[in-house]
Structure formats: structure tokens, C-alpha cells
Amino acid sequence: VLFATCLLPFAWLFYGAWADRLGANPAETLIRNTGDWVLRFLCLTLAVTPLRQLSGWHALARFRRMLGLFSFFYLVLHFLAYAWLDMGFDPAAIANDIPKRPFALVGFAALLLMLPLAATSFNRAIKALGAVRWQALHRLVYAIVLLGLLHFFWMRSAKHDFGEVAVYAVVIALLLGWRLGKAWVARRAH
């Protein structure tokens, strides 16, 4: 059920593209919407641990991997929409464009950081890396979500539209702040 639910945004965008219902600028709609879903899935992924610990429903932990992989899925779609619809899949144009625009550079850095997380998201990789190294690697998600927020902020700053950015910033601050608070309490207890 969760897997099918996570595919609903993709199905909606696919149908919108097929039925020509993405508005006056379908390329911008696809790029923006896939980017929005990356941030949403990153927030959902980060929300699993606090929800699990606050509710005592430990079965939630098994959904974190799927949500993280859907974050990666929508990030790949976001990049492909940019590479195809803005850059015509021209590698030279993409390579020239990314360093020129800070928001693109930050977004691309997030994609590169998420690659090893997606590549090591299966049980055999956890065993091969060892739990401690695997957990350390997967803490990159904190940097990724902050880079995603910065990417979104810079995208919206051109239009002076910060309302949605503020909502994501508050949610991410709460999710990361909760973790910092737990770590601080644990450190003080020792």
C-alpha cells in the first residue's frame, strides 16, 4: 500500500504529461513537481525515527528504506527532467550549466551524495559495510536534506516566494533539531 501510495505523484505527473494537462509550461511543472516530491520524501524519511520512538510503533522502521529510495527516485526524475527538458540531454550543456548556477550546483551535489545511499540500501551492502560504517554513510541524508532546502530556497528567491521554503525549513529544523536534542541528552547521560 505504501509503495503504491509513493508512486501516486509519479502517476499523476505521467498522466498530466500524456494528457497534456501540465499547464502552459509543462517542462517547468515536471521539474518543479519532482523537486517538491524529493523534499517531501526526504522529510517523510527523516520523520520515521521520531515517529517510531514517540509512538513506540517500531514497525515503522521498515518503511524508512522505501521512503529513502523514493526520495532518490524522485531526485533522479528531477534531474532527468532538467537534463532532458532544459538541456536536451546535451552532456556538454549540462556540464557547463551546473557550475554557473549555484542552485543547480547544490542540487547536483545532493544527487551525488544520495547515490551511495541508494547503492547501499540493501541488506547485503549493510553486511558488507558493517552496521557502524553503513550508519555513518547514511547520515549523509542530513547534508542532503539541507542541500535540498538550499536548492529550493535559491530557486524560489528569484521570485521572492519564500512561504513554502519556510514551511520546509521549519519541518526540517524540527526533524534535525529533534535528533540533536536526543544526541545531547544521550551525551549528557554518559
N, C-alpha and C positions, 0 to 999 in steps of 0.2 A: 504494500500500500504506500509506504513512504517512497519507494523507488518510483512508482508511477506518479505520485504527487510531485516529486522533484523534477520529473520530465514535463509537467504541465506548462511551465513557461516556454520551454523549447517548442512544444506542440503548438502553443498559441502563436509564437513568432513564425514558425514554419507555415502554419495556416495563413497568417497575415501576409507573408511574402507570396505564397502560392495564389491567394485570392486577391492580391493587390490591395490590401487593406492596412498598409502601414503608414498611410498619410502621404503628405506632399514630398517628404524626404525619407524614403524607406531605408536608405543606407544609414542615415543618422539614427533612425528608430532602432534598427538592428544593433548598431554599435552601442548606443546608449542603454538599451534594454538588457543586452547581455552583460554589460558592465555593472548595471544595477544588481543583476542577479548574482554576480560574483560577490559583491559586498554583502548581500543578504545571506548567501550561503556561508560565507566566512563568519558572519555574526551568529548564524544558527550553529555552526560547528563549534565556535567558542562558547556558546551558551549551554552546550551539553553537560560539561563538567559541573558548572554551578547548579544547574537544574537537578542533576543527578545527586549531588551532595546535599542540596537543600531539601529535596523531596524524599531522598532515601530510595528512589527507584533506580537501582544500579543497572537495570537492563538498558537504560538509555545509552550507556557507554557503547553498546554495539552499533548504534546509529551514527556515531561520530565519524567513523571512517567513510561511510557512504556520503554523508554531508560534505566532508572534506573533498572527496572525489568529485562531487557535483560542483563544488567551488572551482576545482580545476577544469572540469568540463566546460563550464560557462566562461572561464577565463580563456580557454583555447578558442571557444566560439567568438568571444570578444576580439581576440587578436586576429582570428581568421577573417572576421567581418571587416576589421580595419585594413588588413593586408589585401583583401580582395576588393572591397567596395571603395576604399580610399586610394589604395596604391596599385590596384590592378595586378596583384601578385608579382610585382616587379621587385626582386630582391635588392637591386641597387637603389631603387627609390625608397624602399623601406629602410635600408641601412643608412641612407642619407637623411631621412626624415626623423628617425627616432632621436638621434643626438641633438638635433636642432630644437626640439620641443621638450621642455622639462617634464611636462605631464606624460608624454609618450615614453620618455626615458625611465621615469619612475614606474610606469605601468609595465614596461618591458622587464625591468628589474624584478618586479613582483612575479611575473611569469617565469623568469629564470629561477627564482628562489623556490617557486612551487613545483618545478619539475622534479627535483629529488624527492620531495614529499610524496608526489603521486607515484613515482617509480618505486618507492619503498613502502607502499601502503598495503602490502600483502604479507601473510604470516611467514612465509619463507624468508623475506627480507628482514623481518623483525628478528628471526632466529639468527640469520647470518650476521647482522649488525650487533646483536646483543641488545637487550632492553634499554640499558642506560644510554648507549650511543644512539639508538633509534629515537628515544625520547628527546635527547639533546637536539638531534637533527630536526625533529618535528616541532621544536619550539620556534623554528623559523616562521611558523604561522603568525606569531606576534608581529614580526617585522613585516610580513606580507600584508597583514590587515592594515597596518599603519601606512605602508606604501600605497595600498589601495585607497585609503582615505585621502592621502595627499594627492594622488592622481585625480580623484573625484573633485577635491577642493579646487585644484588648478583648472580642471575642466569647467567648473561652474563659476570660477572667478571672472572669466571673460564676459559672462552675462550678469555678473553681480547677483547671482542667485544662490544664496547660502542656506536657505531654510532646510532643505533635505540633507545638506552636508552637516548641519548642526545636529540633526536627528541621529545620523550615523555616528558622529563624533561622540555624542552622549552615550549611545549604546556601546560603542567600542570602549570608551573610557570606563563605563561601569563594568564591562566584562574583564578588561585588563586590570582595573583597579581592584576588583574582587580577588583576582589571583595574587596581586601584590599584597593585599591585606592578609590573605591566607598564608603567604610565604613569610610575611613579617611576624605574624602571630606564632607560626611554627618555629621561626628562628629565635624569638624571644623565649619560647618554652624550653629551648635547649640551652 
